[in-house]
Amino acid sequence: MASDFQLTLGTQTGASGDFSVRDVRELQKRLKAIEPRLRTELMRDVKKVAKPLESDIKASIPSVAPLSGMAKDKGRLGWGNGVSPQKTLIQFRTGGSGGKSLTTSLVRVKVSSPGTVLADMAGRSGRFVGEGRRNDNATPSLKKRNASPAKGAAFVRSLNTAMGHGASRMVWPAADRSRDMVRISIETVLRVAYNKINQKGL
């Protein structure tokens, strides 16, 4: 009989806690060896316990654009253009195959709307400050004229005023409310999966 397969938890740094990449990948491999359905159930159960996290994030995103200019913008970054501002996706992930990190955020809630991401994160790294506020449907000359640090900084200041604080203005504060509870639930799901493997002696 093989020795018990042990779970190693990494340092809690992500929205739902980090876990050993090698352990999670090995866990999936062994579950699939027992029965492919068990691996599918693991992914389903992990996504399921992340639902409260997703709900808090959705609730933090307003249905109305935080700035009137974002509502008028008909380009990709306009509010709700083509994609609902509250659209999210729960993803099960174990890190990239070539990454150097030994831990992974096992579940991620991805915000799908570019406009929401802009409103949430503009100003955090200076990325949007230098580019200013661009309308995707504008002419090249108008885009160039709009791409000024001054206009970008004014846009960020307006967002900070409208939403009460700087980046992250919505997603991370909302995720913090559910993070610890979700982490504990994920640990429980993982330990149940590990017990199934150890009971089979694989």
Buried (B, 14 or more C-beta within 10 A) or exposed (E): EEEEBEBEBBEBEBBBBBBBBBBBBEBBEBBBEBEEEBBEBBBEBBBEBBBBBBBBBBEBBBEEBBBEBBBEBEBBBBBBBEBEBBBBEBBBBBBEEEEEEBBBBBBBBEBBBBBBBBBBBBBBEEEBBEBBBBBEEBEEEEBEEBBBEEBBBBBBEBBBEBBEEBBBBBBBBBBEBBBEEBBEBBBEBBEEBBEBBBEBEB
